Amino acid sequence: MFNIVAEMFEAHDQLDDAAEWFTAGLTQLVGPDTPMNLAVVEGHHDPAGIEMLAIGRHRVRRLLGRPHDDADDLADELHRDRTSLLLGNDTLDDLHDPARHRSAHSEDPAVLQTEIEQLATQIDARRQAASRPRMTCALFWPEAEFTQLIARWPAAADAYGTDHRDHTSCQRSLTTA
C-alpha cells in the first residue's frame, strides 16, 4: 500500500510526499531500528516489497537532489544484485538522473526522439555484448577417451584441442569451434 500511495504522489510531482511515503513503507516493513542491508532483505518475508520501496525512494530522493543515506545505499546494492542483460551496468544514480528524467517526460518530440535513440543504442550494445561467445568448459574427456575421440573424429580438435592437458586446463575457448 505504501508503494502505491508513494507512486501516486510521484506521478503528480509531489516528490516530498512521495519520499515520505516510501520511507514510511520501508520503516514499517523492516522496523525503525533495523539496519538497511542485504542480509535483512534476504531474511525478510517480503524482500520484493523492500526492494520496490527502496528503489522507488532512491528515485524520488535523486529527483529531489538529496544525498545518499543507508536506505539509498541498500537500493544501490539491490539494483547491483539484479541479473538482467537489459539493465546493463547502469547504477541507480544513472537510471534516476534528473536530466534523463526530464528528457523522458519532455513534450518536445525532438527531445523524446533523441532519448529513444539513445536507449535503443544502449540496448543494442548490451544485446551484442551478451551474444558474444564466452569461454566455456562443458565437458572433460578422460585421457584415454580423449585420445580415442581425436583419433576417431579429428575435427573435434577444433573444439577440444589436440593435447589432453590443454583440454582439461580450461584454457581453450570454445569460440574457435
Number of C-alpha atoms within 10 A of each C-alpha: 8 19 22 13 15 26 22 15 18 19 11 9 12 14 21 15 17 26 23 17 23 27 21 17 23 23 17 11 18 18 12 11 7 10 14 22 15 15 9 14 19 12 9 14 12 12 16 13 17 26 19 17 27 25 23 23 27 28 24 25 22 20 18 13 11 10 9 14 12 11 20 22 17 22 26 19 17 21 19 16 10 10 9 10 12 14 15 17 12 12 14 20 15 12 13 19 15 17 11 13 14 13 17 16 11 13 10 10 9 11 15 16 13 13 17 14 12 12 12 12 12 15 16 13 14 16 14 10 12 13 9 9 11 10 12 12 15 7 10 14 14 12 14 9 12 20 14 13 16 18 13 10 9 12 13 15 16 15 14 25 21 16 13 18 11 12 22 17 10 16 12 17 17 17 12 10 11
